[in-house]
Amino acid sequence: MLVGFAPDWMRGKAEVNQERIQQLLEENDQLTCCIVDYQNKCVQYQHVLHRNLIYFATIADASPFSSSKAME
């Protein structure tokens, strides 16, 4: 833990406890896996959004009315 992120009451009192270290490593592994899963899901959502936007742009391009005519 970086000193800047450690609460005052913890600073200078680090005890090396193998069990606690193992717990933190396992927790970090779970957090990392969770973050990767969310990032992958986010990419999937971005693809769906991109597909939808391309669809709307295609419809707009094929429309006989341009945006400048609609504003008149």
PDB file of N, CA, C and O in Angstrom:
ATOM      1  N   MET A   1       0.857  -1.171   0.000  1.00  0.00           N
ATOM      2  CA  MET A   1       0.000   0.000   0.000  1.00  0.00           C
ATOM      3  C   MET A   1       0.896   1.225   0.000  1.00  0.00           C
ATOM      4  O   MET A   1       1.848   1.313   0.775  1.00  0.00           O
ATOM      5  N   LEU A   2       0.590   2.148  -0.857  1.00  0.00           N
ATOM      6  CA  LEU A   2       1.354   3.385  -0.873  1.00  0.00           C
ATOM      7  C   LEU A   2       1.072   4.174   0.389  1.00  0.00           C
ATOM      8  O   LEU A   2      -0.054   4.184   0.888  1.00  0.00           O
ATOM      9  N   VAL A   3       2.090   4.831   0.899  1.00  0.00           N
ATOM     10  CA  VAL A   3       1.933   5.594   2.135  1.00  0.00           C
ATOM     11  C   VAL A   3       0.858   6.661   1.980  1.00  0.00           C
ATOM     12  O   VAL A   3       0.116   6.936   2.923  1.00  0.00           O
ATOM     13  N   GLY A   4       0.770   7.256   0.813  1.00  0.00           N
ATOM     14  CA  GLY A   4      -0.223   8.308   0.580  1.00  0.00           C
ATOM     15  C   GLY A   4      -1.650   7.826   0.735  1.00  0.00           C
ATOM     16  O   GLY A   4      -2.546   8.618   1.025  1.00  0.00           O
ATOM     17  N   PHE A   5      -1.872   6.534   0.545  1.00  0.00           N
ATOM     18  CA  PHE A   5      -3.219   5.984   0.633  1.00  0.00           C
ATOM     19  C   PHE A   5      -3.484   5.284   1.959  1.00  0.00           C
ATOM     20  O   PHE A   5      -4.611   4.863   2.222  1.00  0.00           O
ATOM     21  N   ALA A   6      -2.480   5.158   2.778  1.00  0.00           N
ATOM     22  CA  ALA A   6      -2.655   4.495   4.068  1.00  0.00           C
ATOM     23  C   ALA A   6      -3.173   5.499   5.090  1.00  0.00           C
ATOM     24  O   ALA A   6      -2.668   6.619   5.169  1.00  0.00           O
ATOM     25  N   PRO A   7      -4.177   5.108   5.873  1.00  0.00           N
ATOM     26  CA  PRO A   7      -4.651   6.004   6.927  1.00  0.00           C
ATOM     27  C   PRO A   7      -3.528   6.253   7.943  1.00  0.00           C
ATOM     28  O   PRO A   7      -2.629   5.427   8.101  1.00  0.00           O
ATOM     29  N   ASP A   8      -3.591   7.378   8.616  1.00  0.00           N
ATOM     30  CA  ASP A   8      -2.545   7.745   9.579  1.00  0.00           C
ATOM     31  C   ASP A   8      -2.307   6.646  10.599  1.00  0.00           C
ATOM     32  O   ASP A   8      -1.161   6.383  10.963  1.00  0.00           O
ATOM     33  N   TRP A   9      -3.380   5.991  11.073  1.00  0.00           N
ATOM     34  CA  TRP A   9      -3.228   5.002  12.124  1.00  0.00           C
ATOM     35  C   TRP A   9      -2.488   3.755  11.646  1.00  0.00           C
ATOM     36  O   TRP A   9      -2.005   2.973  12.465  1.00  0.00           O
ATOM     37  N   MET A  10      -2.391   3.556  10.306  1.00  0.00           N
ATOM     38  CA  MET A  10      -1.693   2.391   9.780  1.00  0.00           C
ATOM     39  C   MET A  10      -0.235   2.672   9.441  1.00  0.00           C
ATOM     40  O   MET A  10       0.559   1.738   9.326  1.00  0.00           O
ATOM     41  N   ARG A  11       0.119   3.902   9.285  1.00  0.00           N
ATOM     42  CA  ARG A  11       1.467   4.243   8.833  1.00  0.00           C
ATOM     43  C   ARG A  11       2.513   3.838   9.861  1.00  0.00           C
ATOM     44  O   ARG A  11       2.385   4.120  11.052  1.00  0.00           O
ATOM     45  N   GLY A  12       3.545   3.172   9.371  1.00  0.00           N
ATOM     46  CA  GLY A  12       4.640   2.743  10.219  1.00  0.00           C
ATOM     47  C   GLY A  12       4.337   1.516  11.061  1.00  0.00           C
ATOM     48  O   GLY A  12       5.150   1.140  11.906  1.00  0.00           O
ATOM     49  N   LYS A  13       3.187   0.879  10.855  1.00  0.00           N
ATOM     50  CA  LYS A  13       2.802  -0.271  11.684  1.00  0.00           C
ATOM     51  C   LYS A  13       2.530  -1.505  10.825  1.00  0.00           C
ATOM     52  O   LYS A  13       1.713  -2.351  11.188  1.00  0.00           O
ATOM     53  N   ALA A  14       3.209  -1.606   9.699  1.00  0.00           N
ATOM     54  CA  ALA A  14       2.958  -2.733   8.802  1.00  0.00           C
ATOM     55  C   ALA A  14       3.497  -4.020   9.395  1.00  0.00           C
ATOM     56  O   ALA A  14       4.687  -4.139   9.689  1.00  0.00           O
ATOM     57  N   GLU A  15       2.614  -4.969   9.564  1.00  0.00           N
ATOM     58  CA  GLU A  15       3.011  -6.293  10.035  1.00  0.00           C
ATOM     59  C   GLU A  15       2.894  -7.247   8.858  1.00  0.00           C
ATOM     60  O   GLU A  15       1.879  -7.269   8.162  1.00  0.00           O
ATOM     61  N   VAL A  16       3.929  -8.027   8.643  1.00  0.00           N
ATOM     62  CA  VAL A  16       3.903  -8.988   7.555  1.00  0.00           C
ATOM     63  C   VAL A  16       3.189 -10.238   8.052  1.00  0.00           C
ATOM     64  O   VAL A  16       3.694 -10.986   8.889  1.00  0.00           O
ATOM     65  N   ASN A  17       2.017 -10.429   7.515  1.00  0.00           N
ATOM     66  CA  ASN A  17       1.190 -11.567   7.891  1.00  0.00           C
ATOM     67  C   ASN A  17       0.882 -12.320   6.600  1.00  0.00           C
ATOM     68  O   ASN A  17       0.158 -11.814   5.743  1.00  0.00           O
ATOM     69  N   GLN A  18       1.417 -13.502   6.461  1.00  0.00           N
ATOM     70  CA  GLN A  18       1.266 -14.262   5.219  1.00  0.00           C
ATOM     71  C   GLN A  18      -0.199 -14.538   4.885  1.00  0.00           C
ATOM     72  O   GLN A  18      -0.583 -14.510   3.716  1.00  0.00           O
ATOM     73  N   GLU A  19      -1.005 -14.801   5.887  1.00  0.00           N
ATOM     74  CA  GLU A  19      -2.426 -15.075   5.646  1.00  0.00           C
ATOM     75  C   GLU A  19      -3.122 -13.839   5.079  1.00  0.00           C
ATOM     76  O   GLU A  19      -3.903 -13.935   4.133  1.00  0.00           O
ATOM     77  N   ARG A  20      -2.831 -12.682   5.667  1.00  0.00           N
ATOM     78  CA  ARG A  20      -3.438 -11.430   5.187  1.00  0.00           C
ATOM     79  C   ARG A  20      -2.953 -11.099   3.779  1.00  0.00           C
ATOM     80  O   ARG A  20      -3.732 -10.641   2.944  1.00  0.00           O
ATOM     81  N   ILE A  21      -1.670 -11.329   3.517  1.00  0.00           N
ATOM     82  CA  ILE A  21      -1.126 -11.082   2.181  1.00  0.00           C
ATOM     83  C   ILE A  21      -1.832 -11.965   1.165  1.00  0.00           C
ATOM     84  O   ILE A  21      -2.197 -11.498   0.086  1.00  0.00           O
ATOM     85  N   GLN A  22      -2.029 -13.242   1.498  1.00  0.00           N
ATOM     86  CA  GLN A  22      -2.712 -14.156   0.588  1.00  0.00           C
ATOM     87  C   GLN A  22      -4.154 -13.716   0.340  1.00  0.00           C
ATOM     88  O   GLN A  22      -4.636 -13.791  -0.790  1.00  0.00           O
ATOM     89  N   GLN A  23      -4.845 -13.260   1.383  1.00  0.00           N
ATOM     90  CA  GLN A  23      -6.215 -12.770   1.233  1.00  0.00           C
ATOM     91  C   GLN A  23      -6.256 -11.579   0.278  1.00  0.00           C
ATOM     92  O   GLN A  23      -7.123 -11.499  -0.593  1.00  0.00           O
ATOM     93  N   LEU A  24      -5.319 -10.666   0.448  1.00  0.00           N
ATOM     94  CA  LEU A  24      -5.294  -9.484  -0.413  1.00  0.00           C
ATOM     95  C   LEU A  24      -4.965  -9.851  -1.855  1.00  0.00           C
ATOM     96  O   LEU A  24      -5.541  -9.283  -2.783  1.00  0.00           O
ATOM     97  N   LEU A  25      -4.052 -10.788  -2.054  1.00  0.00           N
ATOM     98  CA  LEU A  25      -3.734 -11.236  -3.409  1.00  0.00           C
ATOM     99  C   LEU A  25      -4.941 -11.879  -4.075  1.00  0.00           C
ATOM    100  O   LEU A  25      -5.202 -11.638  -5.253  1.00  0.00           O
ATOM    101  N   GLU A  26      -5.678 -12.696  -3.328  1.00  0.00           N
ATOM    102  CA  GLU A  26      -6.890 -13.324  -3.872  1.00  0.00           C
ATOM    103  C   GLU A  26      -7.961 -12.287  -4.175  1.00  0.00           C
ATOM    104  O   GLU A  26      -8.641 -12.370  -5.198  1.00  0.00           O
ATOM    105  N   GLU A  27      -8.109 -11.313  -3.287  1.00  0.00           N
ATOM    106  CA  GLU A  27      -9.073 -10.243  -3.519  1.00  0.00           C
ATOM    107  C   GLU A  27      -8.693  -9.443  -4.759  1.00  0.00           C
ATOM    108  O   GLU A  27      -9.557  -9.112  -5.571  1.00  0.00           O
ATOM    109  N   ASN A  28      -7.416  -9.134  -4.911  1.00  0.00           N
ATOM    110  CA  ASN A  28      -6.955  -8.398  -6.095  1.00  0.00           C
ATOM    111  C   ASN A  28      -7.204  -9.193  -7.364  1.00  0.00           C
ATOM    112  O   ASN A  28      -7.567  -8.621  -8.392  1.00  0.00           O
ATOM    113  N   ASP A  29      -7.013 -10.504  -7.306  1.00  0.00           N
ATOM    114  CA  ASP A  29      -7.271 -11.351  -8.465  1.00  0.00           C
ATOM    115  C   ASP A  29      -8.742 -11.297  -8.852  1.00  0.00           C
ATOM    116  O   ASP A  29      -9.073 -11.166 -10.030  1.00  0.00           O
ATOM    117  N   GLN A  30      -9.627 -11.399  -7.860  1.00  0.00           N
ATOM    118  CA  GLN A  30     -11.066 -11.322  -8.129  1.00  0.00           C
ATOM    119  C   GLN A  30     -11.456  -9.963  -8.698  1.00  0.00           C
ATOM    120  O   GLN A  30     -12.262  -9.880  -9.625  1.00  0.00           O
ATOM    121  N   LEU A  31     -10.886  -8.907  -8.147  1.00  0.00           N
ATOM    122  CA  LEU A  31     -11.185  -7.563  -8.639  1.00  0.00           C
ATOM    123  C   LEU A  31     -10.706  -7.380 -10.073  1.00  0.00           C
ATOM    124  O   LEU A  31     -11.405  -6.794 -10.899  1.00  0.00           O
ATOM    125  N   THR A  32      -9.516  -7.882 -10.361  1.00  0.00           N
ATOM    126  CA  THR A  32      -8.969  -7.776 -11.713  1.00  0.00           C
ATOM    127  C   THR A  32      -9.853  -8.521 -12.706  1.00  0.00           C
ATOM    128  O   THR A  32     -10.146  -8.009 -13.786  1.00  0.00           O
ATOM    129  N   CYS A  33     -10.278  -9.727 -12.343  1.00  0.00           N
ATOM    130  CA  CYS A  33     -11.164 -10.503 -13.220  1.00  0.00           C
ATOM    131  C   CYS A  33     -12.490  -9.768 -13.445  1.00  0.00           C
ATOM    132  O   CYS A  33     -13.004  -9.734 -14.563  1.00  0.00           O
ATOM    133  N   CYS A  34     -13.025  -9.195 -12.400  1.00  0.00           N
ATOM    134  CA  CYS A  34     -14.280  -8.445 -12.499  1.00  0.00           C
ATOM    135  C   CYS A  34     -14.130  -7.245 -13.432  1.00  0.00           C
ATOM    136  O   CYS A  34     -14.997  -6.986 -14.266  1.00  0.00           O
ATOM    137  N   ILE A  35     -13.036  -6.526 -13.286  1.00  0.00           N
ATOM    138  CA  ILE A  35     -12.788  -5.355 -14.127  1.00  0.00           C
ATOM    139  C   ILE A  35     -12.651  -5.762 -15.586  1.00  0.00           C
ATOM    140  O   ILE A  35     -13.191  -5.096 -16.470  1.00  0.00           O
ATOM    141  N   VAL A  36     -11.934  -6.852 -15.847  1.00  0.00           N
ATOM    142  CA  VAL A  36     -11.776  -7.336 -17.227  1.00  0.00           C
ATOM    143  C   VAL A  36     -13.132  -7.731 -17.801  1.00  0.00           C
ATOM    144  O   VAL A  36     -13.427  -7.421 -18.955  1.00  0.00           O
ATOM    145  N   ASP A  37     -13.958  -8.411 -17.014  1.00  0.00           N
ATOM    146  CA  ASP A  37     -15.296  -8.787 -17.479  1.00  0.00           C
ATOM    147  C   ASP A  37     -16.121  -7.551 -17.845  1.00  0.00           C
ATOM    148  O   ASP A  37     -16.777  -7.527 -18.886  1.00  0.00           O
ATOM    149  N   TYR A  38     -16.087  -6.535 -16.996  1.00  0.00           N
ATOM    150  CA  TYR A  38     -16.835  -5.309 -17.281  1.00  0.00           C
ATOM    151  C   TYR A  38     -16.294  -4.586 -18.511  1.00  0.00           C
ATOM    152  O   TYR A  38     -17.065  -4.034 -19.296  1.00  0.00           O
ATOM    153  N   GLN A  39     -14.983  -4.587 -18.680  1.00  0.00           N
ATOM    154  CA  GLN A  39     -14.404  -3.951 -19.861  1.00  0.00           C
ATOM    155  C   GLN A  39     -14.841  -4.679 -21.124  1.00  0.00           C
ATOM    156  O   GLN A  39     -15.172  -4.043 -22.125  1.00  0.00           O
ATOM    157  N   ASN A  40     -14.845  -6.001 -21.086  1.00  0.00           N
ATOM    158  CA  ASN A  40     -15.288  -6.773 -22.251  1.00  0.00           C
ATOM    159  C   ASN A  40     -16.757  -6.507 -22.554  1.00  0.00           C
ATOM    160  O   ASN A  40     -17.139  -6.377 -23.717  1.00  0.00           O
ATOM    161  N   LYS A  41     -17.577  -6.426 -21.514  1.00  0.00           N
ATOM    162  CA  LYS A  41     -18.994  -6.137 -21.714  1.00  0.00           C
ATOM    163  C   LYS A  41     -19.163  -4.740 -22.301  1.00  0.00           C
ATOM    164  O   LYS A  41     -20.009  -4.523 -23.169  1.00  0.00           O
ATOM    165  N   CYS A  42     -18.362  -3.803 -21.828  1.00  0.00           N
ATOM    166  CA  CYS A  42     -18.424  -2.432 -22.335  1.00  0.00           C
ATOM    167  C   CYS A  42     -18.100  -2.392 -23.830  1.00  0.00           C
ATOM    168  O   CYS A  42     -18.744  -1.663 -24.585  1.00  0.00           O
ATOM    169  N   VAL A  43     -17.113  -3.166 -24.254  1.00  0.00           N
ATOM    170  CA  VAL A  43     -16.758  -3.221 -25.673  1.00  0.00           C
ATOM    171  C   VAL A  43     -17.929  -3.758 -26.480  1.00  0.00           C
ATOM    172  O   VAL A  43     -18.215  -3.262 -27.569  1.00  0.00           O
ATOM    173  N   GLN A  44     -18.604  -4.766 -25.952  1.00  0.00           N
ATOM    174  CA  GLN A  44     -19.773  -5.309 -26.649  1.00  0.00           C
ATOM    175  C   GLN A  44     -20.851  -4.238 -26.803  1.00  0.00           C
ATOM    176  O   GLN A  44     -21.450  -4.114 -27.871  1.00  0.00           O
ATOM    177  N   TYR A  45     -21.100  -3.468 -25.753  1.00  0.00           N
ATOM    178  CA  TYR A  45     -22.095  -2.402 -25.816  1.00  0.00           C
ATOM    179  C   TYR A  45     -21.673  -1.320 -26.808  1.00  0.00           C
ATOM    180  O   TYR A  45     -22.513  -0.767 -27.518  1.00  0.00           O
ATOM    181  N   GLN A  46     -20.398  -1.021 -26.859  1.00  0.00           N
ATOM    182  CA  GLN A  46     -19.904  -0.031 -27.814  1.00  0.00           C
ATOM    183  C   GLN A  46     -20.144  -0.495 -29.249  1.00  0.00           C
ATOM    184  O   GLN A  46     -20.485   0.312 -30.114  1.00  0.00           O
ATOM    185  N   HIS A  47     -19.968  -1.785 -29.502  1.00  0.00           N
ATOM    186  CA  HIS A  47     -20.228  -2.324 -30.842  1.00  0.00           C
ATOM    187  C   HIS A  47     -21.702  -2.204 -31.209  1.00  0.00           C
ATOM    188  O   HIS A  47     -22.037  -1.844 -32.338  1.00  0.00           O
ATOM    189  N   VAL A  48     -22.571  -2.501 -30.271  1.00  0.00           N
ATOM    190  CA  VAL A  48     -24.010  -2.385 -30.531  1.00  0.00           C
ATOM    191  C   VAL A  48     -24.380  -0.927 -30.781  1.00  0.00           C
ATOM    192  O   VAL A  48     -25.135  -0.633 -31.709  1.00  0.00           O
ATOM    193  N   LEU A  49     -23.863  -0.017 -29.972  1.00  0.00           N
ATOM    194  CA  LEU A  49     -24.123   1.410 -30.166  1.00  0.00           C
ATOM    195  C   LEU A  49     -23.623   1.864 -31.530  1.00  0.00           C
ATOM    196  O   LEU A  49     -24.322   2.586 -32.241  1.00  0.00           O
ATOM    197  N   HIS A  50     -22.425   1.446 -31.894  1.00  0.00           N
ATOM    198  CA  HIS A  50     -21.863   1.825 -33.197  1.00  0.00           C
ATOM    199  C   HIS A  50     -22.739   1.314 -34.332  1.00  0.00           C
ATOM    200  O   HIS A  50     -23.010   2.036 -35.292  1.00  0.00           O
ATOM    201  N   ARG A  51     -23.181   0.055 -34.215  1.00  0.00           N
ATOM    202  CA  ARG A  51     -24.060  -0.518 -35.237  1.00  0.00           C
ATOM    203  C   ARG A  51     -25.334   0.297 -35.370  1.00  0.00           C
ATOM    204  O   ARG A  51     -25.772   0.589 -36.483  1.00  0.00           O
ATOM    205  N   ASN A  52     -25.940   0.672 -34.231  1.00  0.00           N
ATOM    206  CA  ASN A  52     -27.183   1.449 -34.260  1.00  0.00           C
ATOM    207  C   ASN A  52     -26.968   2.817 -34.879  1.00  0.00           C
ATOM    208  O   ASN A  52     -27.793   3.279 -35.667  1.00  0.00           O
ATOM    209  N   LEU A  53     -25.863   3.474 -34.529  1.00  0.00           N
ATOM    210  CA  LEU A  53     -25.582   4.797 -35.079  1.00  0.00           C
ATOM    211  C   LEU A  53     -25.332   4.739 -36.584  1.00  0.00           C
ATOM    212  O   LEU A  53     -25.759   5.629 -37.319  1.00  0.00           O
ATOM    213  N   ILE A  54     -24.646   3.703 -37.041  1.00  0.00           N
ATOM    214  CA  ILE A  54     -24.424   3.529 -38.476  1.00  0.00           C
ATOM    215  C   ILE A  54     -25.753   3.317 -39.186  1.00  0.00           C
ATOM    216  O   ILE A  54     -25.972   3.840 -40.279  1.00  0.00           O
ATOM    217  N   TYR A  55     -26.629   2.558 -38.570  1.00  0.00           N
ATOM    218  CA  TYR A  55     -27.955   2.332 -39.141  1.00  0.00           C
ATOM    219  C   TYR A  55     -28.712   3.650 -39.297  1.00  0.00           C
ATOM    220  O   TYR A  55     -29.276   3.927 -40.355  1.00  0.00           O
ATOM    221  N   PHE A  56     -28.721   4.464 -38.232  1.00  0.00           N
ATOM    222  CA  PHE A  56     -29.402   5.758 -38.299  1.00  0.00           C
ATOM    223  C   PHE A  56     -28.755   6.674 -39.344  1.00  0.00           C
ATOM    224  O   PHE A  56     -29.458   7.384 -40.063  1.00  0.00           O
ATOM    225  N   ALA A  57     -27.443   6.663 -39.429  1.00  0.00           N
ATOM    226  CA  ALA A  57     -26.755   7.504 -40.416  1.00  0.00           C
ATOM    227  C   ALA A  57     -27.096   7.066 -41.831  1.00  0.00           C
ATOM    228  O   ALA A  57     -27.263   7.899 -42.722  1.00  0.00           O
ATOM    229  N   THR A  58     -27.199   5.761 -42.036  1.00  0.00           N
ATOM    230  CA  THR A  58     -27.568   5.247 -43.355  1.00  0.00           C
ATOM    231  C   THR A  58     -28.974   5.682 -43.730  1.00  0.00           C
ATOM    232  O   THR A  58     -29.226   6.072 -44.870  1.00  0.00           O
ATOM    233  N   ILE A  59     -29.893   5.617 -42.768  1.00  0.00           N
ATOM    234  CA  ILE A  59     -31.267   6.062 -43.017  1.00  0.00           C
ATOM    235  C   ILE A  59     -31.278   7.561 -43.332  1.00  0.00           C
ATOM    236  O   ILE A  59     -31.956   7.996 -44.263  1.00  0.00           O
ATOM    237  N   ALA A  60     -30.539   8.337 -42.567  1.00  0.00           N
ATOM    238  CA  ALA A  60     -30.506   9.785 -42.786  1.00  0.00           C
ATOM    239  C   ALA A  60     -29.915  10.125 -44.149  1.00  0.00           C
ATOM    240  O   ALA A  60     -30.403  11.025 -44.833  1.00  0.00           O
ATOM    241  N   ASP A  61     -28.870   9.409 -44.544  1.00  0.00           N
ATOM    242  CA  ASP A  61     -28.253   9.662 -45.851  1.00  0.00           C
ATOM    243  C   ASP A  61     -29.200   9.310 -46.993  1.00  0.00           C
ATOM    244  O   ASP A  61     -29.174   9.958 -48.040  1.00  0.00           O
ATOM    245  N   ALA A  62     -30.031   8.292 -46.804  1.00  0.00           N
ATOM    246  CA  ALA A  62     -30.945   7.855 -47.851  1.00  0.00           C
ATOM    247  C   ALA A  62     -32.226   8.672 -47.873  1.00  0.00           C
ATOM    248  O   ALA A  62     -33.014   8.561 -48.812  1.00  0.00           O
ATOM    249  N   SER A  63     -32.442   9.484 -46.860  1.00  0.00           N
ATOM    250  CA  SER A  63     -33.663  10.263 -46.759  1.00  0.00           C
ATOM    251  C   SER A  63     -33.683  11.354 -47.831  1.00  0.00           C
ATOM    252  O   SER A  63     -32.663  11.990 -48.094  1.00  0.00           O
ATOM    253  N   PRO A  64     -34.867  11.572 -48.458  1.00  0.00           N
ATOM    254  CA  PRO A  64     -34.960  12.628 -49.482  1.00  0.00           C
ATOM    255  C   PRO A  64     -34.894  14.029 -48.880  1.00  0.00           C
ATOM    256  O   PRO A  64     -34.685  15.002 -49.605  1.00  0.00           O
ATOM    257  N   PHE A  65     -35.064  14.141 -47.594  1.00  0.00           N
ATOM    258  CA  PHE A  65     -35.011  15.443 -46.927  1.00  0.00           C
ATOM    259  C   PHE A  65     -33.673  15.607 -46.240  1.00  0.00           C
ATOM    260  O   PHE A  65     -33.275  14.770 -45.431  1.00  0.00           O
ATOM    261  N   SER A  66     -32.995  16.663 -46.557  1.00  0.00           N
ATOM    262  CA  SER A  66     -31.727  16.911 -45.872  1.00  0.00           C
ATOM    263  C   SER A  66     -32.012  17.709 -44.606  1.00  0.00           C
ATOM    264  O   SER A  66     -33.108  18.252 -44.461  1.00  0.00           O
ATOM    265  N   SER A  67     -31.071  17.791 -43.704  1.00  0.00           N
ATOM    266  CA  SER A  67     -31.273  18.504 -42.462  1.00  0.00           C
ATOM    267  C   SER A  67     -31.420  20.005 -42.715  1.00  0.00           C
ATOM    268  O   SER A  67     -32.092  20.690 -41.943  1.00  0.00           O
ATOM    269  N   SER A  68     -30.817  20.522 -43.763  1.00  0.00           N
ATOM    270  CA  SER A  68     -30.955  21.961 -44.040  1.00  0.00           C
ATOM    271  C   SER A  68     -32.380  22.290 -44.514  1.00  0.00           C
ATOM    272  O   SER A  68     -32.902  23.354 -44.181  1.00  0.00           O
ATOM    273  N   LYS A  69     -33.007  21.405 -45.274  1.00  0.00           N
ATOM    274  CA  LYS A  69     -34.388  21.633 -45.694  1.00  0.00           C
ATOM    275  C   LYS A  69     -35.351  21.529 -44.526  1.00  0.00           C
ATOM    276  O   LYS A  69     -36.343  22.255 -44.462  1.00  0.00           O
ATOM    277  N   ALA A  70     -35.061  20.639 -43.617  1.00  0.00           N
ATOM    278  CA  ALA A  70     -35.933  20.446 -42.464  1.00  0.00           C
ATOM    279  C   ALA A  70     -35.903  21.659 -41.544  1.00  0.00           C
ATOM    280  O   ALA A  70     -36.869  21.904 -40.821  1.00  0.00           O
ATOM    281  N   MET A  71     -34.826  22.414 -41.558  1.00  0.00           N
ATOM    282  CA  MET A  71     -34.704  23.557 -40.682  1.00  0.00           C
ATOM    283  C   MET A  71     -35.388  24.797 -41.239  1.00  0.00           C
ATOM    284  O   MET A  71     -35.592  25.771 -40.514  1.00  0.00           O
ATOM    285  N   GLU A  72     -35.741  24.774 -42.508  1.00  0.00           N
ATOM    286  CA  GLU A  72     -36.397  25.939 -43.135  1.00  0.00           C
ATOM    287  C   GLU A  72     -37.836  26.090 -42.734  1.00  0.00           C
ATOM    288  O   GLU A  72     -38.508  27.019 -43.181  1.00  0.00           O
TER     289      GLU A  72
END
